[in-house]
Amino acid sequence: DVECALRESNAKWKIVVGHHAIKSVGHHGDTKELATHLLPILKANNVDFYMNGHDHCLEHISDTESPIQFLTSGAGSKAWRGDVKQLNREGLKFFYDGQGFMSVQLTQSNAEIAFYDVDGKILHRWNAFKQFGDHSSI
């Protein structure tokens, strides 16, 4: 169903939301089943963002083989301070093991992702833009 919906979508921005992380350096780490079965579908269908919770942290990881950005916002609950996997840090743009939240602002041509601590201070900001169907980021 996911593959069909993504293939048939003409959305400017393709965003998939799930509970478990495909890529994470947090407590649970990568979810191998999702990396094996879901990630190829996301790549084949030009997905821009995969957003998830599960790990009690904030993360931004860029895929090294596609434009997909992995965004974890699971820091609304108890934070797991210092619980970081040392494996697979490739593509890691941001990691925060305290409480906080993420915001996403989208226009036809721009996406702004921001991560905040519990007091609303911006910890990390990232922008992506699209022009004539391109996947580009700054």
C-alpha positions in Angstrom: 0.0 0.0 0.0 2.8 2.4 0.9 4.6 1.7 -2.4 1.5 2.3 -4.4 0.5 5.5 -2.6 4.0 6.9 -3.0 4.3 5.9 -6.7 0.9 7.5 -7.5 1.5 10.7 -5.5 2.2 13.9 -7.3 2.9 15.8 -4.0 5.6 18.4 -4.1 7.0 17.1 -0.8 6.8 13.4 0.0 6.9 12.8 3.8 6.5 9.4 5.4 5.9 9.2 9.2 6.4 6.1 11.3 7.0 5.2 14.9 10.3 3.3 14.6 13.5 4.9 13.2 15.0 3.6 10.0 18.3 5.2 11.0 19.2 6.3 14.5 22.2 6.7 16.8 19.8 6.7 19.8 18.9 3.9 22.2 17.2 1.6 19.7 19.5 2.2 16.8 18.7 1.4 13.2 15.6 -0.7 12.6 17.0 -3.4 10.3 13.6 -4.6 9.0 12.7 -1.0 7.9 16.1 -0.5 6.3 15.7 -3.7 4.4 12.1 -3.5 3.3 10.9 0.1 3.5 14.0 2.2 2.7 14.3 0.9 -0.9 10.6 1.9 -1.5 11.3 5.4 -0.1 14.3 5.8 -2.3 12.6 4.6 -5.4 9.7 7.1 -4.9 11.7 10.2 -4.1 10.7 10.6 -0.5 12.1 13.7 1.1 11.6 13.1 4.8 11.1 10.1 7.0 9.9 11.2 10.4 9.7 9.1 13.5 9.6 9.0 17.3 10.5 5.9 19.4 14.0 6.9 20.5 13.8 9.5 23.3 16.0 12.1 21.5 16.1 14.5 18.6 18.1 13.5 15.5 18.7 14.6 11.9 20.5 12.1 9.7 21.0 12.6 6.0 21.0 9.5 3.9 24.3 9.0 2.2 22.8 7.4 -1.0 19.7 9.6 -1.6 18.2 12.9 -0.6 16.1 11.4 2.2 16.4 13.1 5.6 15.7 11.0 8.7 14.2 13.1 11.4 13.6 11.8 14.9 11.4 13.7 17.4 10.9 11.4 20.4 12.1 13.8 23.1 8.8 14.8 24.5 9.1 12.1 27.2 11.9 11.1 29.5 15.2 11.7 27.9 17.8 8.9 27.8 20.9 11.1 28.5 24.1 9.6 27.3 22.5 6.6 25.6 24.1 6.8 22.2 25.0 4.1 19.8 28.5 4.6 18.5 27.7 2.7 15.3 26.6 4.2 12.0 27.2 7.9 12.6 27.5 8.4 8.8 25.3 11.2 7.7 24.6 12.4 11.3 23.8 16.2 11.2 22.4 16.6 14.7 21.8 14.6 17.9 20.4 15.8 21.2 19.7 13.5 24.1 17.6 15.9 26.1 13.9 16.8 26.0 12.6 18.9 23.1 10.5 19.0 19.9 10.7 19.5 16.2 8.9 21.9 13.8 8.4 21.7 10.1 7.4 24.6 7.9 6.7 23.8 4.2 6.0 26.0 1.2 5.9 24.9 -2.5 9.6 25.5 -2.8 11.1 25.5 0.8 11.2 23.2 3.8 12.5 24.4 7.1 13.1 21.9 9.9 14.0 23.1 13.4 14.8 21.3 16.6 14.2 23.0 19.9 15.0 22.2 23.5 12.3 22.1 26.2 12.5 25.9 26.7 12.0 26.6 23.0 15.7 27.4 22.2 16.6 26.4 18.6 19.3 23.7 18.7 19.5 22.8 15.0 17.9 24.2 11.8 18.0 22.8 8.3 16.5 24.0 5.0 15.8 22.2 1.8 14.4 23.8 -1.4 12.9 22.4 -4.6 13.0 23.9 -8.0 11.3 22.2 -10.9 11.2 18.8 -9.1 14.8 18.9 -8.0 15.9 17.6 -4.5 18.3 20.2 -3.2 19.3 21.2 0.3 21.3 23.8 2.0 
